[in-house]
Amino acid sequence: MHGDDFHVYDTTLRDGSQQEGLNLSVADKLVVARHLDDLGVGFIEGGWPGANPKDTEFFRRARTELDLRHARLTAFGATRRAGVKAADDPQVAALRESGASVVTLVAKSHDRHVELALRTTLEENLAMIRDTVSHLRAEGQRVFLDAEHFFDGYKANRAYALEAVRTAAEAGADVVALCDTNGGMLPDELADVVNEVVGLGVRVGIHCHDDSGCAVANSLAAVKAGATHVQGCANGYGERSGNANLFTVIGNLQLKRGMDLVSDAQLGEMTRIAHAVSEVTNVAPGSQQPYVGLSAFAHKAGLHASAVKVDPDLYQHIDPSAVGNDMRMLVSSMAGRASVELKGRELGYDLSGDKAKAVVDKVKELESTGYTFEAADASFELLLREELTGVRQRHFEVESWRSIVERRPDGSMVSEATVKLHAKGERIIATGEGNGPVNALDNALRIALGRLYPELARLELVDYKVRILEGAHGTDARTRVLIESADGEREWGTVGVEDNVIAASWQALEEAVTYCLLHAGYEAG
Protein backbone atom coordinates (compact mmCIF):
# COMPACT_ATOMS: atom_id res chain seq x y z
CA MET A 1 0.00 0.00 0.00
CA HIS A 2 1.33 3.38 -0.92
CA GLY A 3 0.31 7.00 -0.61
CA ASP A 4 -2.88 7.59 1.33
CA ASP A 5 -4.31 4.05 1.18
CA PHE A 6 -3.12 3.15 4.67
CA HIS A 7 -1.75 5.42 7.39
CA VAL A 8 1.05 4.50 9.78
CA TYR A 9 0.74 7.24 12.38
CA ASP A 10 3.35 7.74 15.11
CA THR A 11 2.49 9.56 18.33
CA THR A 12 5.75 9.01 20.26
CA LEU A 13 6.47 12.72 20.59
CA ARG A 14 3.10 13.43 22.17
CA ASP A 15 1.42 10.38 23.71
CA GLY A 16 4.64 8.40 24.11
CA SER A 17 6.36 11.24 25.96
CA GLN A 18 3.76 10.97 28.73
CA GLN A 19 5.57 7.84 29.96
CA GLU A 20 6.77 8.07 33.54
CA GLY A 21 10.45 9.05 33.60
CA LEU A 22 10.58 9.99 29.91
CA ASN A 23 11.33 13.67 29.34
CA LEU A 24 12.20 14.84 25.84
CA SER A 25 13.79 18.22 25.10
CA VAL A 26 12.96 20.04 21.87
CA ALA A 27 16.31 18.87 20.44
CA ASP A 28 15.47 15.27 21.45
CA LYS A 29 12.10 15.48 19.72
CA LEU A 30 13.73 16.68 16.50
CA VAL A 31 16.19 13.75 16.58
CA VAL A 32 13.46 11.17 17.27
CA ALA A 33 11.34 12.61 14.44
CA ARG A 34 14.23 12.12 12.00
CA HIS A 35 14.62 8.49 13.08
CA LEU A 36 10.91 7.84 12.61
CA ASP A 37 11.04 9.48 9.19
CA ASP A 38 13.90 7.13 8.26
CA LEU A 39 11.57 4.22 9.09
CA GLY A 40 9.06 5.58 6.59
CA VAL A 41 6.04 6.26 8.81
CA GLY A 42 3.37 8.38 7.18
CA PHE A 43 2.62 10.83 10.00
CA ILE A 44 4.53 12.07 13.04
CA GLU A 45 2.48 13.74 15.73
CA GLY A 46 4.76 16.46 17.06
CA GLY A 47 2.83 17.57 20.12
CA TRP A 48 0.29 20.14 21.26
CA PRO A 49 1.28 23.65 20.13
CA GLY A 50 -0.23 26.34 22.29
CA ALA A 51 -0.75 24.00 25.24
CA ASN A 52 2.88 24.06 26.40
CA PRO A 53 5.95 26.13 25.44
CA LYS A 54 8.10 23.11 24.53
CA ASP A 55 5.69 21.89 21.85
CA THR A 56 5.19 25.42 20.51
CA GLU A 57 8.97 25.75 20.22
CA PHE A 58 9.21 22.33 18.54
CA PHE A 59 6.84 23.34 15.74
CA ARG A 60 8.66 26.66 15.31
CA ARG A 61 12.04 24.93 14.94
CA ALA A 62 10.60 22.09 12.84
CA ARG A 63 9.80 24.56 10.03
CA THR A 64 13.49 25.18 9.37
CA GLU A 65 15.28 22.22 11.01
CA LEU A 66 13.13 19.22 10.14
CA ASP A 67 13.44 18.12 6.53
CA LEU A 68 11.10 15.13 6.47
CA ARG A 69 11.39 12.90 3.40
CA HIS A 70 8.54 10.46 4.08
CA ALA A 71 6.37 11.65 6.97
CA ARG A 72 4.05 14.59 7.42
CA LEU A 73 4.22 16.48 10.69
CA THR A 74 0.93 16.57 12.57
CA ALA A 75 -0.18 19.03 15.25
CA PHE A 76 -2.35 17.74 18.08
CA GLY A 77 -5.00 19.71 19.93
CA ALA A 78 -8.54 19.77 21.29
CA THR A 79 -11.82 20.91 19.85
CA ARG A 80 -12.81 24.48 20.74
CA ARG A 81 -14.03 25.34 24.21
CA ALA A 82 -17.73 25.30 24.96
CA GLY A 83 -19.48 28.55 24.13
CA VAL A 84 -16.63 29.95 22.01
CA LYS A 85 -16.39 30.02 18.22
CA ALA A 86 -13.53 27.95 16.81
CA ALA A 87 -12.22 31.02 14.96
CA ASP A 88 -11.90 32.86 18.29
CA ASP A 89 -10.37 30.05 20.40
CA PRO A 90 -6.63 30.70 21.11
CA GLN A 91 -5.75 26.99 21.18
CA VAL A 92 -7.42 26.43 17.82
CA ALA A 93 -5.43 29.43 16.55
CA ALA A 94 -2.21 27.75 17.73
CA LEU A 95 -3.09 24.69 15.63
CA ARG A 96 -3.91 26.89 12.67
CA GLU A 97 -0.59 28.72 12.95
CA SER A 98 1.58 25.70 13.76
CA GLY A 99 2.73 25.25 10.18
CA ALA A 100 1.50 21.64 10.21
CA SER A 101 -0.50 20.60 7.17
CA VAL A 102 -2.37 18.00 9.25
CA VAL A 103 -4.14 18.56 12.56
CA THR A 104 -5.36 15.79 14.85
CA LEU A 105 -8.17 16.91 17.14
CA VAL A 106 -9.09 15.06 20.29
CA ALA A 107 -12.83 15.05 21.00
CA LYS A 108 -15.05 13.51 23.63
CA SER A 109 -17.20 10.58 22.48
CA HIS A 110 -18.20 9.31 25.93
CA ASP A 111 -21.31 11.02 27.29
CA ARG A 112 -20.18 11.02 30.93
CA HIS A 113 -16.85 12.62 29.99
CA VAL A 114 -18.73 15.36 28.15
CA GLU A 115 -20.88 16.13 31.17
CA LEU A 116 -18.29 15.62 33.92
CA ALA A 117 -14.98 16.68 32.29
CA LEU A 118 -16.12 19.30 29.78
CA ARG A 119 -19.11 20.31 31.92
CA THR A 120 -21.24 20.99 28.90
CA THR A 121 -24.19 19.40 27.12
CA LEU A 122 -24.06 16.52 24.70
CA GLU A 123 -25.40 18.82 21.95
CA GLU A 124 -22.73 21.47 22.58
CA ASN A 125 -19.98 18.81 22.39
CA LEU A 126 -21.21 17.80 18.93
CA ALA A 127 -21.23 21.46 17.94
CA MET A 128 -17.65 21.82 19.21
CA ILE A 129 -16.59 18.90 16.99
CA ARG A 130 -18.48 20.20 13.95
CA ASP A 131 -17.29 23.81 14.31
CA THR A 132 -13.59 23.02 14.94
CA VAL A 133 -13.26 20.45 12.15
CA SER A 134 -15.02 22.63 9.58
CA HIS A 135 -13.05 25.74 10.61
CA LEU A 136 -9.63 24.07 10.22
CA ARG A 137 -10.71 22.46 6.95
CA ALA A 138 -11.74 25.89 5.66
CA GLU A 139 -8.29 27.19 6.64
CA GLY A 140 -6.71 24.56 4.36
CA GLN A 141 -5.58 22.01 6.92
CA ARG A 142 -6.31 18.30 6.77
CA VAL A 143 -8.08 17.08 9.91
CA PHE A 144 -7.98 13.74 11.70
CA LEU A 145 -10.09 13.24 14.81
CA ASP A 146 -9.25 11.11 17.85
CA ALA A 147 -12.52 9.96 19.42
CA GLU A 148 -11.32 9.76 23.02
CA HIS A 149 -12.68 6.97 25.27
CA PHE A 150 -14.67 5.79 22.26
CA PHE A 151 -15.06 2.12 23.20
CA ASP A 152 -16.06 2.87 26.79
CA GLY A 153 -18.43 5.52 25.45
CA TYR A 154 -19.88 3.02 22.99
CA LYS A 155 -20.67 0.63 25.84
CA ALA A 156 -22.27 3.40 27.90
CA ASN A 157 -24.22 5.19 25.15
CA ARG A 158 -23.80 3.58 21.75
CA ALA A 159 -25.98 6.07 19.87
CA TYR A 160 -24.07 9.11 21.16
CA ALA A 161 -20.60 7.64 20.51
CA LEU A 162 -21.59 6.85 16.92
CA GLU A 163 -23.13 10.32 16.51
CA ALA A 164 -19.82 11.92 17.56
CA VAL A 165 -18.04 9.90 14.85
CA ARG A 166 -20.67 10.74 12.24
CA THR A 167 -20.53 14.48 13.12
CA ALA A 168 -16.74 14.60 12.69
CA ALA A 169 -16.87 12.84 9.32
CA GLU A 170 -19.67 15.05 8.00
CA ALA A 171 -17.75 18.17 9.07
CA GLY A 172 -14.77 17.09 6.96
CA ALA A 173 -12.52 14.92 9.14
CA ASP A 174 -10.57 12.57 6.84
CA VAL A 175 -10.13 9.94 9.55
CA VAL A 176 -11.84 9.24 12.84
CA ALA A 177 -9.48 7.27 15.08
CA LEU A 178 -11.33 5.21 17.67
CA CYS A 179 -9.40 5.40 20.94
CA ASP A 180 -9.20 2.66 23.55
CA THR A 181 -7.99 5.32 25.95
CA ASN A 182 -8.18 3.20 29.10
CA GLY A 183 -6.67 0.20 27.32
CA GLY A 184 -9.25 -2.28 28.58
CA MET A 185 -10.63 -3.74 25.34
CA LEU A 186 -10.08 -7.28 24.04
CA PRO A 187 -9.54 -8.00 20.33
CA ASP A 188 -12.80 -9.81 19.50
CA GLU A 189 -15.14 -7.24 21.03
CA LEU A 190 -13.09 -4.34 19.67
CA ALA A 191 -13.19 -5.78 16.14
CA ASP A 192 -16.99 -6.02 16.25
CA VAL A 193 -17.29 -2.34 17.15
CA VAL A 194 -14.77 -1.23 14.52
CA ASN A 195 -16.61 -3.23 11.88
CA GLU A 196 -19.85 -1.45 12.80
CA VAL A 197 -18.26 2.01 12.52
CA VAL A 198 -16.65 1.14 9.18
CA GLY A 199 -20.16 0.25 8.02
CA LEU A 200 -21.19 3.89 8.53
CA GLY A 201 -19.01 4.83 5.56
CA VAL A 202 -16.46 6.60 7.76
CA ARG A 203 -12.70 6.17 7.34
CA VAL A 204 -11.69 4.56 10.63
CA GLY A 205 -8.40 4.66 12.52
CA ILE A 206 -7.35 2.90 15.71
CA HIS A 207 -5.47 4.16 18.78
CA CYS A 208 -4.85 1.58 21.53
CA HIS A 209 -3.32 1.64 24.99
CA ASP A 210 -1.82 -1.49 26.51
CA ASP A 211 -3.40 -1.69 29.96
CA SER A 212 -4.81 -5.15 29.22
CA GLY A 213 -1.70 -6.23 27.29
CA CYS A 214 -3.68 -6.21 24.03
CA ALA A 215 -2.70 -2.93 22.35
CA VAL A 216 -0.91 -4.58 19.42
CA ALA A 217 -3.50 -7.36 19.10
CA ASN A 218 -6.31 -4.82 19.25
CA SER A 219 -4.63 -2.72 16.55
CA LEU A 220 -4.31 -5.75 14.28
CA ALA A 221 -7.93 -6.76 14.94
CA ALA A 222 -9.06 -3.23 14.05
CA VAL A 223 -7.16 -3.33 10.75
CA LYS A 224 -8.68 -6.73 9.98
CA ALA A 225 -12.11 -5.19 10.67
CA GLY A 226 -11.52 -2.36 8.22
CA ALA A 227 -9.44 0.37 9.91
CA THR A 228 -6.99 1.97 7.47
CA HIS A 229 -5.14 4.22 9.91
CA VAL A 230 -3.17 2.81 12.85
CA GLN A 231 -1.52 4.80 15.63
CA GLY A 232 1.25 3.74 18.00
CA CYS A 233 4.47 4.72 19.72
CA ALA A 234 8.10 3.72 19.23
CA ASN A 235 9.05 0.91 21.63
CA GLY A 236 5.52 0.95 23.09
CA TYR A 237 6.14 4.16 25.05
CA GLY A 238 3.21 5.86 26.77
CA GLU A 239 1.68 6.52 30.16
CA ARG A 240 0.67 3.68 32.49
CA SER A 241 1.29 0.45 30.50
CA GLY A 242 2.13 2.30 27.29
CA ASN A 243 0.65 2.49 23.80
CA ALA A 244 0.60 0.00 20.96
CA ASN A 245 4.23 -0.64 20.00
CA LEU A 246 4.43 0.77 16.49
CA PHE A 247 7.45 -1.37 15.58
CA THR A 248 5.56 -4.56 16.45
CA VAL A 249 2.47 -3.36 14.57
CA ILE A 250 4.51 -2.57 11.45
CA GLY A 251 6.36 -5.89 11.64
CA ASN A 252 3.13 -7.85 11.98
CA LEU A 253 1.20 -6.02 9.27
CA GLN A 254 4.05 -6.14 6.77
CA LEU A 255 5.55 -9.56 7.43
CA LYS A 256 2.43 -11.46 8.52
CA ARG A 257 -0.36 -9.74 6.62
CA GLY A 258 1.64 -8.86 3.50
CA MET A 259 0.84 -5.14 3.67
CA ASP A 260 3.36 -2.90 1.92
CA LEU A 261 3.76 -0.18 4.57
CA VAL A 262 7.46 0.69 4.30
CA SER A 263 10.19 -0.41 1.91
CA ASP A 264 12.20 -3.56 2.63
CA ALA A 265 15.25 -1.37 3.21
CA GLN A 266 13.37 0.75 5.75
CA LEU A 267 12.05 -2.34 7.53
CA GLY A 268 15.62 -3.60 7.67
CA GLU A 269 16.53 -0.48 9.67
CA MET A 270 13.83 -1.01 12.29
CA THR A 271 16.05 -2.60 14.95
CA ARG A 272 18.68 0.13 14.59
CA ILE A 273 16.01 2.83 14.80
CA ALA A 274 14.38 1.26 17.86
CA HIS A 275 17.70 1.28 19.71
CA ALA A 276 18.60 4.77 18.45
CA VAL A 277 15.32 6.11 19.84
CA SER A 278 16.08 4.37 23.16
CA GLU A 279 19.40 6.20 23.32
CA VAL A 280 17.69 9.56 22.84
CA THR A 281 14.93 8.86 25.37
CA ASN A 282 17.43 7.35 27.81
CA VAL A 283 15.02 4.46 28.40
CA ALA A 284 16.76 1.08 28.33
CA PRO A 285 15.53 -0.90 25.31
CA GLY A 286 13.34 -3.89 26.16
CA SER A 287 15.49 -6.92 25.42
CA GLN A 288 12.41 -9.12 24.84
CA GLN A 289 10.62 -6.63 22.61
CA PRO A 290 9.27 -8.46 19.52
CA TYR A 291 11.24 -8.09 16.29
CA VAL A 292 13.75 -5.48 17.55
CA GLY A 293 14.72 -6.69 21.04
CA LEU A 294 18.21 -7.98 21.73
CA SER A 295 16.70 -11.31 22.82
CA ALA A 296 14.06 -11.50 20.07
CA PHE A 297 16.08 -14.14 18.19
CA ALA A 298 18.30 -15.44 21.01
CA HIS A 299 18.39 -19.20 21.58
CA LYS A 300 19.49 -20.76 24.82
CA ALA A 301 18.01 -24.22 25.36
CA GLY A 302 19.91 -27.10 23.84
CA LEU A 303 16.78 -28.48 22.13
CA HIS A 304 16.19 -25.17 20.36
CA ALA A 305 19.83 -24.90 19.34
CA SER A 306 19.86 -28.40 17.87
CA ALA A 307 16.87 -27.52 15.69
CA VAL A 308 18.30 -24.13 14.72
CA LYS A 309 21.51 -25.81 13.65
CA VAL A 310 19.51 -27.90 11.17
CA ASP A 311 17.21 -25.10 10.01
CA PRO A 312 16.94 -21.68 11.73
CA ASP A 313 13.31 -21.37 10.62
CA LEU A 314 12.33 -24.22 12.96
CA TYR A 315 12.52 -21.91 15.99
CA GLN A 316 12.28 -18.45 14.38
CA HIS A 317 9.07 -16.97 13.04
CA ILE A 318 10.91 -14.72 10.54
CA ASP A 319 14.41 -14.15 9.21
CA PRO A 320 15.86 -11.67 11.77
CA SER A 321 17.67 -9.76 9.02
CA ALA A 322 14.29 -8.62 7.63
CA VAL A 323 14.04 -6.20 10.56
CA GLY A 324 17.77 -5.61 10.95
CA ASN A 325 18.18 -7.97 13.91
CA ASP A 326 20.44 -11.02 14.37
CA MET A 327 20.11 -14.55 15.62
CA ARG A 328 22.16 -15.03 18.79
CA MET A 329 23.23 -18.20 20.52
CA LEU A 330 23.32 -17.96 24.30
CA VAL A 331 25.80 -20.16 26.06
CA SER A 332 24.69 -21.37 29.46
CA SER A 333 24.33 -24.48 31.59
CA MET A 334 21.18 -25.21 29.54
CA ALA A 335 23.24 -25.27 26.37
CA GLY A 336 23.98 -28.47 24.57
CA ARG A 337 26.63 -29.28 22.04
CA ALA A 338 24.68 -27.63 19.19
CA SER A 339 24.49 -24.31 21.08
CA VAL A 340 28.23 -24.25 21.62
CA GLU A 341 29.00 -25.27 18.03
CA LEU A 342 26.79 -22.51 16.67
CA LYS A 343 28.20 -19.94 19.09
CA GLY A 344 31.71 -20.99 18.16
CA ARG A 345 30.89 -20.63 14.47
CA GLU A 346 29.43 -17.18 15.18
CA LEU A 347 32.78 -16.22 16.76
CA GLY A 348 34.81 -17.83 13.98
CA TYR A 349 35.87 -21.09 15.64
CA ASP A 350 35.49 -24.67 14.42
CA LEU A 351 34.09 -26.82 17.22
CA SER A 352 33.44 -29.98 15.24
CA GLY A 353 34.32 -33.39 16.58
CA ASP A 354 34.89 -33.71 20.31
CA LYS A 355 35.90 -30.06 20.80
CA ALA A 356 32.37 -28.89 21.53
CA LYS A 357 31.84 -31.45 24.30
CA ALA A 358 34.90 -30.22 26.20
CA VAL A 359 33.67 -26.64 25.99
CA VAL A 360 30.12 -27.62 27.05
CA ASP A 361 31.51 -29.49 30.06
CA LYS A 362 33.66 -26.50 31.03
CA VAL A 363 30.74 -24.05 30.70
CA LYS A 364 28.50 -26.23 32.88
CA GLU A 365 31.26 -26.62 35.46
CA LEU A 366 31.84 -22.86 35.67
CA GLU A 367 28.15 -21.96 35.70
CA SER A 368 27.63 -24.31 38.64
CA THR A 369 30.01 -22.03 40.59
CA GLY A 370 28.20 -18.81 39.61
CA TYR A 371 29.50 -17.82 36.17
CA THR A 372 27.19 -16.78 33.36
CA PHE A 373 28.23 -16.37 29.74
CA GLU A 374 24.97 -15.11 28.24
CA ALA A 375 26.05 -11.49 28.68
CA ALA A 376 29.79 -12.20 28.59
CA ASP A 377 30.67 -13.10 25.00
CA ALA A 378 34.25 -11.97 25.45
CA SER A 379 34.81 -14.21 28.47
CA PHE A 380 33.32 -17.11 26.51
CA GLU A 381 35.64 -16.46 23.57
CA LEU A 382 38.66 -16.43 25.91
CA LEU A 383 37.44 -19.71 27.39
CA LEU A 384 37.07 -21.14 23.87
CA ARG A 385 40.61 -20.15 22.95
CA GLU A 386 41.98 -21.71 26.11
CA GLU A 387 40.08 -24.97 25.57
CA LEU A 388 41.13 -25.21 21.92
CA THR A 389 44.81 -24.32 22.41
CA GLY A 390 45.42 -25.50 25.95
CA VAL A 391 46.98 -22.11 26.69
CA ARG A 392 45.41 -19.29 28.70
CA GLN A 393 45.38 -16.08 26.68
CA ARG A 394 47.66 -13.56 28.40
CA HIS A 395 49.33 -10.30 27.38
CA PHE A 396 50.58 -9.67 30.91
CA GLU A 397 51.20 -11.60 34.14
CA VAL A 398 49.84 -10.14 37.35
CA GLU A 399 52.20 -10.22 40.30
CA SER A 400 49.81 -8.53 42.72
CA TRP A 401 47.20 -5.80 43.09
CA ARG A 402 45.62 -3.92 45.94
CA SER A 403 42.97 -1.27 46.36
CA ILE A 404 42.23 0.93 49.37
CA VAL A 405 39.48 3.39 50.23
CA GLU A 406 40.28 6.43 52.35
CA ARG A 407 37.75 8.61 54.12
CA ARG A 408 39.22 12.05 54.65
CA PRO A 409 38.47 14.51 57.49
CA ASP A 410 36.30 16.64 55.20
CA GLY A 411 34.03 13.65 54.57
CA SER A 412 35.25 13.02 51.01
CA MET A 413 36.18 9.53 49.83
CA VAL A 414 39.08 8.62 47.58
CA SER A 415 40.21 5.22 46.31
CA GLU A 416 43.75 4.31 45.38
CA ALA A 417 44.97 1.12 43.68
CA THR A 418 48.39 -0.29 42.92
CA VAL A 419 49.11 -3.05 40.42
CA LYS A 420 52.35 -4.95 39.88
CA LEU A 421 52.64 -6.93 36.66
CA HIS A 422 55.00 -8.22 33.96
CA ALA A 423 54.49 -7.41 30.26
CA LYS A 424 56.82 -7.62 27.26
CA GLY A 425 59.74 -8.53 29.52
CA GLU A 426 59.24 -5.58 31.88
CA ARG A 427 58.17 -5.45 35.53
CA ILE A 428 55.74 -2.57 35.90
CA ILE A 429 54.32 -0.94 39.03
CA ALA A 430 51.54 1.61 38.59
CA THR A 431 49.18 3.47 40.88
CA GLY A 432 45.80 4.94 40.00
CA GLU A 433 43.06 6.84 41.77
CA GLY A 434 39.32 6.66 41.20
CA ASN A 435 35.90 7.31 42.65
CA GLY A 436 35.77 3.76 43.98
CA PRO A 437 38.10 0.78 44.37
CA VAL A 438 37.15 -0.79 41.03
CA ASN A 439 37.55 2.50 39.15
CA ALA A 440 40.95 2.95 40.80
CA LEU A 441 42.03 -0.57 39.77
CA ASP A 442 40.85 0.09 36.21
CA ASN A 443 42.89 3.31 36.04
CA ALA A 444 45.98 1.67 37.55
CA LEU A 445 45.82 -1.20 35.02
CA ARG A 446 45.50 1.24 32.12
CA ILE A 447 48.44 3.31 33.41
CA ALA A 448 50.56 0.17 33.75
CA LEU A 449 49.87 -1.07 30.21
CA GLY A 450 49.15 2.16 28.33
CA ARG A 451 52.75 2.79 27.18
CA LEU A 452 53.13 -0.75 25.81
CA TYR A 453 49.61 -1.00 24.37
CA PRO A 454 48.41 2.46 23.23
CA GLU A 455 45.14 0.92 21.92
CA LEU A 456 43.93 0.77 25.53
CA ALA A 457 43.37 4.53 25.37
CA ARG A 458 40.17 3.76 23.43
CA LEU A 459 38.93 1.25 26.00
CA GLU A 460 35.88 2.42 27.93
CA LEU A 461 33.82 0.70 30.62
CA VAL A 462 30.20 1.38 29.74
CA ASP A 463 28.35 -0.74 32.31
CA TYR A 464 29.06 -2.51 35.59
CA LYS A 465 26.70 -4.93 37.34
CA VAL A 466 27.10 -6.79 40.62
CA ARG A 467 24.96 -9.67 41.83
CA ILE A 468 25.16 -11.51 45.12
CA LEU A 469 24.66 -15.16 44.27
CA GLU A 470 21.97 -17.35 45.82
CA GLY A 471 22.71 -19.26 48.95
CA ALA A 472 25.59 -17.01 50.01
CA HIS A 473 26.11 -15.32 53.37
CA GLY A 474 25.97 -11.57 53.94
CA THR A 475 28.97 -9.41 53.16
CA ASP A 476 31.26 -12.39 52.46
CA ALA A 477 28.84 -13.75 49.85
CA ARG A 478 30.05 -15.14 46.55
CA THR A 479 29.70 -12.36 44.02
CA ARG A 480 29.35 -12.14 40.25
CA VAL A 481 30.45 -9.05 38.35
CA LEU A 482 29.54 -8.33 34.74
CA ILE A 483 31.40 -5.57 32.91
CA GLU A 484 30.45 -4.13 29.51
CA SER A 485 33.33 -2.53 27.61
CA ALA A 486 33.70 -0.70 24.30
CA ASP A 487 36.48 0.67 22.08
CA GLY A 488 34.47 2.83 19.68
CA GLU A 489 34.03 -0.02 17.20
CA ARG A 490 32.67 -2.93 19.22
CA GLU A 491 31.20 -3.73 22.63
CA TRP A 492 31.87 -6.83 24.68
CA GLY A 493 31.03 -8.33 28.06
CA THR A 494 33.24 -10.07 30.61
CA VAL A 495 32.42 -11.85 33.86
CA GLY A 496 34.21 -12.44 37.14
CA VAL A 497 33.12 -14.59 40.09
CA GLU A 498 34.83 -14.54 43.48
CA ASP A 499 34.01 -14.44 47.18
CA ASN A 500 35.14 -10.81 47.17
CA VAL A 501 33.46 -8.15 44.98
CA ILE A 502 36.78 -6.41 44.27
CA ALA A 503 38.43 -9.68 43.24
CA ALA A 504 35.48 -10.53 40.96
CA SER A 505 35.72 -7.05 39.45
CA TRP A 506 39.45 -7.44 38.84
CA GLN A 507 38.87 -10.74 37.03
CA ALA A 508 36.28 -9.12 34.71
CA LEU A 509 38.56 -6.10 34.18
CA GLU A 510 41.55 -8.29 33.33
CA GLU A 511 39.52 -10.23 30.75
CA ALA A 512 38.12 -7.00 29.27
CA VAL A 513 41.65 -5.70 28.67
CA THR A 514 42.84 -9.07 27.31
CA TYR A 515 39.96 -9.22 24.83
CA CYS A 516 40.64 -5.63 23.74
CA LEU A 517 44.28 -6.45 23.01
CA LEU A 518 43.44 -9.69 21.18
CA HIS A 519 41.15 -7.83 18.80
CA ALA A 520 43.70 -5.06 18.39
CA GLY A 521 45.95 -7.70 16.81
CA TYR A 522 48.34 -8.52 19.66
CA GLU A 523 49.30 -12.17 19.98
CA ALA A 524 48.77 -13.56 23.45
CA GLY A 525 51.08 -15.86 25.27
Number of C-alpha atoms within 10 A of each C-alpha: 12 11 8 10 9 18 20 22 23 29 24 29 25 21 19 24 21 17 18 13 11 14 16 18 13 18 12 15 25 19 16 24 26 20 19 23 22 20 23 21 21 23 21 28 24 26 26 27 25 20 16 10 11 17 23 21 14 23 25 15 14 21 13 8 11 15 12 16 11 17 22 18 25 27 28 26 22 21 24 26 19 16 12 11 15 23 16 11 16 14 20 24 16 17 27 22 15 25 17 20 16 24 27 25 27 19 24 27 31 25 23 15 16 19 14 10 10 14 12 15 14 20 11 14 25 22 20 24 28 23 21 24 30 19 19 22 19 11 10 11 18 19 25 25 29 25 28 23 21 29 26 21 22 17 12 14 16 17 11 18 24 19 13 25 29 19 18 30 25 13 17 19 26 19 24 27 27 29 23 27 19 18 25 17 22 16 16 13 12 19 22 13 19 22 18 13 21 16 12 13 10 18 20 28 30 28 27 28 30 26 19 12 17 19 30 25 19 26 30 21 22 28 21 15 20 18 27 20 24 25 25 31 26 24 27 24 28 26 18 14 18 25 32 32 27 26 26 22 22 25 23 18 17 18 17 11 12 11 15 14 23 21 11 12 14 18 24 18 19 26 21 17 24 23 20 16 23 17 13 16 20 13 15 10 18 17 12 13 17 18 27 28 19 19 19 19 23 19 20 20 18 20 16 20 27 20 15 20 14 10 11 17 12 14 15 16 12 16 15 17 14 19 22 18 21 19 18 18 25 25 27 21 22 15 23 23 22 25 29 26 25 23 22 21 13 13 14 10 15 15 21 13 8 9 16 23 17 14 24 22 15 16 23 18 13 16 16 11 13 18 23 26 21 19 17 22 20 24 23 23 19 19 18 24 16 14 16 17 9 10 12 15 18 19 21 18 13 15 12 10 18 15 20 15 16 12 10 9 7 6 8 8 13 16 19 22 24 20 22 18 18 16 16 10 7 10 14 15 18 18 20 21 21 18 12 18 22 24 20 24 29 23 20 25 26 20 19 22 23 13 11 12 15 12 14 19 13 11 18 16 17 13 11 15 11 16 14 19 16 10 8 12 10 8 11 12 17 21 24 25 25 25 23 21 23 17 17 9 6 9 16 19 26 30 31 26 28 20 16 15 22 19 19 22 28 23 19 26 27 20 21 25 21 21 24 22 20 15 10 13 8 13 11 14 10
